[in-house]
Amino acid sequence: MPQFGSFALLFALVLSAYTLFAGSLALRRQAVGIESDRLGETARRAGIAIWVAVAGAAFVLVWAAFTNDFSVAYILHHSNRDLPTPYKFAALWSGQEGSLLFWALLLSTYGLVLRLRHKVDVKLVAYASTILAAVQFFFLLLLNFAATPFSLVQGQIPADGNGLNPLLQYPEMVIHPPMLYLGYVGFAVPFAFALGALIMKYPGEKWIHITRRWTMVTWCFLTCGIFLGAHWAYSVLGWGGYWGWDPVENASLLPWLTGTAFLHSVMMQEKRGMLKTWNVWLIFATFMLSILGTFLTRSGVVSSVHAFAQSSIGEWFIWFLGITFVVCLFFYVRNREHLRSEHRLESLISRESSFLFQNLVLLASCFAVLWGTLFPVLSEWIQGHKVTVGPPFFNRVNVPIAMFLLLLTAVGPLLAWRSTSWASLRRNFTIPAIAAIATALLLLSLGVRPWEDAAHLYALMAMSLAALVIATVISEFVRGGRVISRHTGQNLLSSIGTLTRRNTRRYGGYIVHMGIVVIVIGLAGAAFNQEKEQEMGFRDQMKIGAYTLVCQNYTQEDNPNYSSEYAILDVYKNGKMLGQMFPERRFFKASQQASTIVANHSTLREDLYLIYAGKNLDTDKPIIKAFVNPLVAWIWIGIFVLIFGTIVALIPPMTAAAVPQLQRVRPVSIPVPVHSEPIEAGD
């Protein structure tokens, strides 16, 4: 079986080379007027066959994990006989070679969908397919010559494997990496469309419509992957937080920021023919940042709990990034006249200026995160030793940026295209401003002291601006719903539903904004976190906030995969019994590594978060760390709202004739407020 997997990868490499060569030749011949449909079709079919070959290789590796084939070195290092079934499947992406194979599998799957949908625009898809084949060729080169997943063990084959990293033996790790990779890999498709459109000087904006939809889907996957990773860190790493500005965390954030910027500015190209160069380079940058993130994860140039072992494979990614940048720059310089803007910015108080400011702020955040992430590497090159940049730097720079983005998110929907009058802005802004001021006053009355603590100041600003955005979004739904209600006689709620179905792109985007705001509310709660650590023997008590913990027992258990120690704690809040919690520490036998299993009592108001930190060897008593983390649950709720909004935005809008309620009245033109267009968009 390993030999079959190696052959499948080699065959996939040959197919990708043929797709690249034949596709390029067919496009070149078409450009000079020579018929080459048959050659182009063979390239497309070879591209489809890549998926079959890569999927076959992935199946072989997973089969080796399930059958405990420890003759394969990768399986020996990342699995063992007693590993639970879901984690045997997750072994596919748990190591360097397997994760690259998984990347190639997802890339070939995206390529399969792209090539099967070639009739959307045959010529544009042919360009995109050829460019995608070049990306596939690079990853298949890696898998065949630099990081083969089917290397065999030399000498005697061990009876059991080393086991999966304990940090990865958590249910979320079965879905977190695939989501993250779907986002990373998916950005290759918008990149291929953008570069193809630039090379062929594609007329019109159709490529933007296609690219935007692909970007929305991959952006949503990446968002899910980032927050699943945050939830995993919160539940497994046992430090009381969910985001530590780790280099690999930052690497996933970078393409998210530029992808978000693209989803903002793309509407300016659609509506006004502006920012064409800007949008092309945003897509290029997003793809290259995805590759950079993969480089940081695998090269060993930065230290991270998420990173793979150090290897020379990073040099391959440096060369690939360099070649990609040169190719993009060459075709941009050659065809830049095709990207000339059709209009100019007419007023600073306009929808265009709002999108432009949002882009600048997002890119400023991206640069700050990139600078802080690479600073240890740069300092080592210059000074000979690494200078680490910690969370205080990232918070100091990015928190004010986030506040400004919230303000723009609230103001943007109130602005019209081209220009907005002060009277209109003042009229539409009154209720949201009142909501923000009322929220600030309420927080001050509840004991928030912004003059004493910078964290409290930012929390006050975040909550107030969140209220501003929520009031703006609600007012947009209500205003548009009232217009429809006047013309149809529907009640307001039904009218809002009709409004959303008539323009899913716009109002789905508003729901996405609401999801972002809910997440911000959850993040703001970190300013009020409490923390305490204490030894807890039998009947010992710990008080933290309104909670009292009483140790009833501490014990040990054993099973084939790991042994564990855990404490049994009675939990009281304001003297009332809530139940018991069981913080645990596990020791995995195959890998000889320990892992923390957090006990968490979560409510909408706060989390009581407990960690079994080990035993004091002198007293033989367990050490318990306790955290009270307000509003954390709102972060996870916000993600579901965001996903729902993205799905709504991707649904094709219904025409007036398709809405049953409108069929009973005479046809009317239903106006929609011109100032209500959000950033995330799908047809």
N, C-alpha and C positions, 0 to 999 in steps of 0.2 A: 504493500500500500504506500509506504513513503516514496518508493520509486515512481509510482503513478502520480503522486502529488508533485514531485519534482518535474516530471515530464509535462504535466498540465501547466505548470508555471512557465516552463520553457516554450511550450506551444502558444501560451497567451502572449509571451514576449514577441514571438514571430508574428502573430496576428496583429498586435499593436503596431509593429514596424510596418507591416503591409498596409494597414489602415492609414497610417501617417503618410507613407510614400505614395500609395495609389490615390489617396484622397487629394494630396497636394498636386500630384500630376494631373488629375482630372480637373481640378480647379484652375490650374495653369492653362490647360488646353482650352477650357471653356472661355477663359479671359481673352484668348486670341482667336476665338470663333471656331474652334475644332470640336466636333461632336465627341462627347466622352461620357455619355449617360451610363453605358454599360460598365466602364471602368469605375465610375463613381458608385454605382450600385454594388459592385464587388467589394469596394472599400467599406461601404455601409454594412454589408452582411458580415464581413470579417470583424468589424467592430462589435456587432451583435454576438458573434462567436466568442469574443474575448470573455464575455460574462460566463459562458458555459465552461470555459477552461478554468477561470479563476474560482468559480463556484465549486468545481470539482476538486480543486486543490484545498479550498477551505473545508469541504466535507471530509477530505482525507485527514486533515489535522484534527478536526473535532472527533472523528471516528477513533483516531489514535488515543485521544483523551478518554473516551468512553470505554475503550477496550484495554486501557492501561498498558499501552504499547511503549514501554520505557526504553525501547531501542532508539526512539526518536529523542534526541537531546532536549528539544524544546518541551516535550511532554514530561521528561524526567525532571526538569527544573521548575515546572509550573503546575504539576498535578501530583496526586497520590491516590492510592487505592480507596481510602476512606473519605475522600473528598465528596461532599454532597453533589448530587446530579446537576443542579443549576450551575454550580461553580465549575464543573467540568466543561460545560458549554462556554462559560465566561473565560476559561483558559485561553480561548482563541485570541482575546485581546489583552491578556494580562502581561504579556512580555513583548520584547522588542520585535522579534520576527513575526509573531502571531498578529500583533497589532498592525504591522505593515501589510500583512496579508488581508486583514480585515479592511484596512483602508482601500486596498486594491479591489476588494470585493464590492464595497460600497461605490467606489468610483466606476466600476464596470456596470453596476446596477443603474446608476444615474445615466451612464452612457447608453445602456440598453433602452431606457425610457426615452431618451433624446432621439435615438436612431429609429425607434418604432414610431415616433411622432414626427417623422421627417416631412410629412406633407403639410405641416403648419406653414413652412416656408422652405422649400426644397434647397434653394441655394444657400440661404443663411444657415440652415441646419447642417449642410455639408461643410461649410467653413467651421462651424462650432464643433462638429464631429471630428474633423481633422485635428483641430487644436486640442481637443480632449484626448485624442489618441496620443499626442505628444506627451501629455501629462501621464497617461497610463504607461507609456513606454518608459518613462523615468522610474516610476514605482516598480514596474516589473523588472527593470534592470537591477534595482536594489534587491529585490526578492531572489533573483537568480544568482547574483554575484557578490552581494555585500551582506545580506542578512537572510540567508535561506532558512526557512522554518523546518526543513526536512533533513537536517544534518543528523547523522547516525552516531550513536555512542560507540566509542572505540574501546575494545576489550570486553570484559565481562559486563553483562547488563544487570543493573541492580534490581533487587526484588521489589522495591518500592521507590516512589519518586520523592522529591524534596518538598512537594506541597505548594499550594497557592499562597501568595503573600497574605498573611492574616488580615491586613487592612482591607483586602479586596473580598474577604468572605463575609459579605453583608448584602442583603437582597438588592439594595439599590445599585450595587456595582454590576448587576446583571443588565441594567438598563441605562445607567449613567454614561458609560463610555460609548455605547452605540448612538445615543442621542448627540453626544458631543461630536462624534465622528461624522454623523449625518450632517451636522452643521459645517464642520471643517471641510469635509469632502465636497459637500454640495455647492460651496462657493466656486468650485472649479467650473460649474456650468454657466453661471452669469459671466464669469471671466471669459470663457470660450465664446459666448455670444458677443460680448463687448469687443473683444479683440477681432473676431471675425467681421463684425459690422464695420469696425475701423479699417480693416484691410480692404474690404470690398467697397468702401464708401457707401454704405447702405443708405438708400434714400428713405426719408420719412422717419417716423418714431416707432414703427412696429417692433423693432428689436428691443426698445425700451419696455414696451408692454410685456414681452416675453421674459425679459431679464428681470423685471420687477417681480413678477409672480414667482419665478424660481428663487429670487433673493428672499422674498417673504417666507417661503417654505423653509429654506435653509436657515434663515435668521431665527425662525420659531424653534427649529430643532436645536440650534446652538443655545438659544435662551433656556430651553428645557435642560440641556446638558449642563449649562453653567449652574443653574439652581439645584439640579439634582446633585451635582458635586458639592454645592454649599451645604445641602441637607446631609449628605454623606459625611462631610467634615464635622458637622455639628453633632452627628449621631455616633461617630466612630472614633475620631481622633482624640476626643476627650479633653479639650482645652476650653470649652465653654463658648466658643464662637463658631461662625460659619464662613467667615472670609478673612484671611490673614495676609492678603497681598503677597501670597506666595508667587514666585516667578511663573510657575505653570498655570496658576489661576489667572495671572495677568495675561499670559499668552492666549488664553481663551477669550479674555475681555477685549483684546485689541481688535480682532476682526469684527466683533460684535459692535464696537463703537463706530467703525467705518461703515459697516453694513447698515447701521441705524442712520448714519448721516446720508447714505445713498437713498434710503427710503424716504428721507425728508426732501432731499433736493431733486429727486427724479420728477416730482410734480411740476417743478419750475420748467423743466424741459418739455413736459407734455403740454402744459397750459400756455407757456410763453416762449418756448424755444430758446431758453436760457440755460447756462451752466452745462453745456454739452461736454466741454473739455473736463470740467470738474467731475461730472458723473462718470465719465470713462475712467479717469484716474482713481476715483473712489472704488470702482469695481476692481481695477488692477491692484490697488493697495490692499483691499480686503482679501483677495486671493493670496497675495504675497505674504500678508500677515498670518494667514492660516498656515502657510508653509513655514514661516518663521517660528510659529508656535510649535510645530512639529520638530523643527530643528532644536529649539530650546529643550524640549522634552527628551530628546534622544542623544544630544551631543555631550551632555555632562558639563557644559560651560557654566551652568547655574546649579546651585544645590536646591533640591526640592523633594518633599515627601512624595510628590506625584511623579517624579521623573524616572525614566528607565536608567539602567546602568550606563556609565560613560563608555563611549565607543567612538571609533573613527568614522562612523556613518554620517556624522554631522558635516563632514567635508562635502559629501554628495549634495546635501541640501544647500550648502553655500554656493556651490557651482550652479545648481538648478535655479536658485534665486537670482544669481547674477545673470544667467542666460535669459531668464524670464524678463528681468528688468530691461536688458538691452533690446530684446525683441519688441517689448511694449514701447520703449522710447523711440526706436527706429521707425515703427509704423506711425507713431504719433507725429514725429517730425515730418515724415513723408506726407501725411494726409491731414495735417492740422487745419488746413483751410476748410475742410469738410465740417469741422466742429465749430465754425464761427457762430456766435449767438445771433439770434434774430431780433432780440429786443434788449434794452438796457433797463437797469433799475431806475424807476421813475420817482419813488418816494421812500423815505426811511420808515414811514408809517404805512406799511403794506404787507401783504402776505409774503411777497418775494423777500423782503428784508428780514422777516421773521425766520424763514427757512434758511437764509444765508447766515444769520447769526447763530442759529442752531447748529449748522454745519461747522462753523468756525469754533464754537465752544466744544462740540464733540471731538473735533480734531485736536484741539488744545488738550483735552483730557487724554486722548490717545497718545499724543506726544509725551505728556507727563508720565503716563504709565510705562511707555516704551523706554523713556530715559531712565526712570527709576529701576526698571527691570534689568537693563543692560549696563547700568552704571558700575556694578562690581566687575564686569568683564572689561569695560573701558578703563577703569582705574587700574586693573592689573596690567593691562597693556602699557599704560603710561607710567605708572609708579612702581610696578613690579609686585604689588600686593593688592588684594581685593579690599574694597571699601563697601560695606553692605549698606543699602538703603532700606530702612525699615518702614513699618506701617505708619508712623507719625508723618513721614514725608508724603506718602500717598494720600492720607487723610487731609493733611493741611492743604494740598493742592486740589484734590478732587471734590471735597465736600462743598467748597464755595462754587465750583463749576456746576455741581449738581443742583445747587440752589438756583443758580441763574437759568439752568435748563428748565426747571420747574416753572419759573416765572414766564419763560418764553412759551412753554407748553400751554399755560393759561391764557396768555395774551394772543398767541397766534391765531386761534379760531375766531377771534373777534375782529380780525383784520380782513379787509377786502383785497382783491388783486389790484395791482397798480397803485391805488392810493385809498386811504381811509380818512374820513373827516374826523376832527377832534370831537365834534358833537356826537357822531355815531359811536366812537370809541368810549366816550364818557357814559353814554346811555347804556351800552351793553356791558360795561365794566362795573357798574354801580353795585349790583347784587353780589357778584363774586368778591368784590373788594370788601363789602360789609361782612360776608361770610369769613373772609380771612382775618379781619380785625376782631370779629367776635371770637374766633378760635384762639387767637393770641391772648385776648383778655381772659378767656376761660382757663387757659393753661397757666397764666400768671396767678389766677385766683386759686389754682390747685397746688401751688407751691413751686412751680418752675422758676428758677432764679438765673436768668441769662447773664446778669451782671457779675455773678460769682463764678461761673464755669462756662468755658467756651463750648463744651459739649451740650450744655443746656441751651445756649444761644442757638446753636445749629438745630437742635431738636425743635425749639420754638419756631424757627424759620421754616423748617421742613413741614411741620404740622400746619402752619398758617398757609404756606404756599400750596400744600396738598388740598386744603379747604378751598383755596382759590381755583385750582384746577377742577375739582369736583363740581363746584358751583358753575363754572364755565361750561363743562360738559353737560350737566343736567339742563342748564338754560338753553343750550343748543338743541337738545332733544325736545324740550318743551316748546321752544319757539317754532321749530319745524313741525311738530305734532299739531300745534294750534292752527297752523296754516292749512294742513290737510283736513283737520276737524271741521273748519269753517266751510270747506268745499264739499265734504262728503257726509257730514252729519255723524261721523263716528265719534265714540268717546275718545278722550285724550290718550288712554293707554293703547287702544287699537290703532289710533292714528300714528303713534310713535312706532308701533310694529310695522305699519305700512311704510312709514318714512324710512325705516332701517332696510326693509326689503327693496325699496325703490333705489336706494343708494348704499348697498352693503359695504362698498369700499370706504366711503366717508364715515359712516357710523360704526362700522367695525373698527376703524381706526380710533374712534373716540373710546370704544370699549378697551382697546389696547392701552390708551392713555390712562384709563381708570385703573387698569391692572398695575401699571407702573406706579401710580400714586399710592395704591394699597401697599405695594412693596416698600415704597419710601416711608410710609407710616410705620411699617414693621422695623425698618432699619433705624428709624429715629428713636425707637425704644432703647437702643443700646446705650444711650446717654444715661440711663437710670439703672444699669445693671448693678447687682450686688454679688459679692463673692466671699466665701469663707472656707477654711480648711481646718480639720480637727481629727484627732484620733478618737475612735468611738468603740469602746469595749461594751460588754453586755450591760444594758440599761443606761448607758451614757446618753446625754442629750446634746443637741446642737440647735441653736436658734439663729435664724436668718430671715430678715424681714418679718412677715406675718407667720412664718412657718416654724414649727418645732419638730425636730427629727429625734426619734428614740430608737436606739439599736436593740433589736430583739434577739438577734443571733448573727453569727457569721460562720459560713460553712464552706465545704468543698464538694465538687462533683467530678466525675470522670466519664468520658466516652471515647470511642476509638479515634476520633479526629483531634480532640483537645481535652485538657483538664481545666477546671475553672474554680475560682474563689469568688464568693459574693457575700454581700451583707443583706440582712433582712431588716428594713427600717420602717417603723410606724411613722406616718406623716400626719401632723395636725396643722390646721390653719385657723388662727384665732381661737385656739382651744378645741376646735371641732375636728374629729377624726376624718381624714380623707381616704385612707387606705394604706397599703404597703407598697414600698418601692424596693427594687433589687439591683443596685449597681453591681457590675460584674467585671472581672478581669480573667481573660482566657489565655492559656498557654498551648500553642499548637505543636503537636508532637513531631510532625514531619519536618516543618521548617524551623523548629526550635525558636519560635518567636512568640511574643506576647501581644495581646490586643485588648482594648478597652471596650466594654459594652455599656453604654450610658443608660441610666434610668431617667426618664423624662416625663413629668406630669405637665401636660400642656393645656392651656385654656386660651381664650381670646385675649385675656388680660395679660397673662405672663406664663412663663415656663419655670417650673422647679426642676433643675437639671443637676443630677447627682453622678459623681464619678468615684469608682473604687480605685484609689491610687496606689494600692499595695498595702503591705503590712510594715509596721515598725518592728524591726527584728529584735529590738531590746525588750519591747513590751508584748509582742505578738498580737497587737491590736491593729485592726484595719484603719487606714487613713481615708477619710471621706472628704471630697471636695464638693461644695454645694454652690450653686449659682441661682439667682433669681433674675431671669432675663425677660423684661416686659415686651409684649407685642410681637414676639418672634413668629407666632402663628400667622400673623397678617402677611408675612413674606410669602409663605407657601400658598395662602389663599390668593394673593395677588398673581401668582404664576398661573393658576387656573383661569382667572379672569383674563389675563393676557392671552393665553392659548385660545380661549373662547372668542375673543375679539379678533384674533388672527384668522380663525376659521370663518367667522362671519365676513371678514373683509375679502376672503378668497372666493366666497360664494358669488356666482354671477347674479347681478341685480335683476329683479323682476320688472317687467314693463307694466305700464298702467293697465293694459288689457288683461294682464295675468293676475291682477289683484281683484278678487271677487267683489269686494265692497264697492269698488269704483264702477262696476258694470251697471249699477242701478241708477246712476246719475248721468247727466249729460257730460260729454267729454270736456274736460277743462285742462288748462295748463297750470299745474301746481307748482308755484314758485318754491324754491328752497333758498334759505338765507345764503347770500353769496359769501359770507364770512365764516362758513362752517365747514372747512375742509381740513381734516387732520393729516397726520404725516404718513402713517403706515397705509399702504394702498395696494389693492388688488383689483383686477377688473370686475 
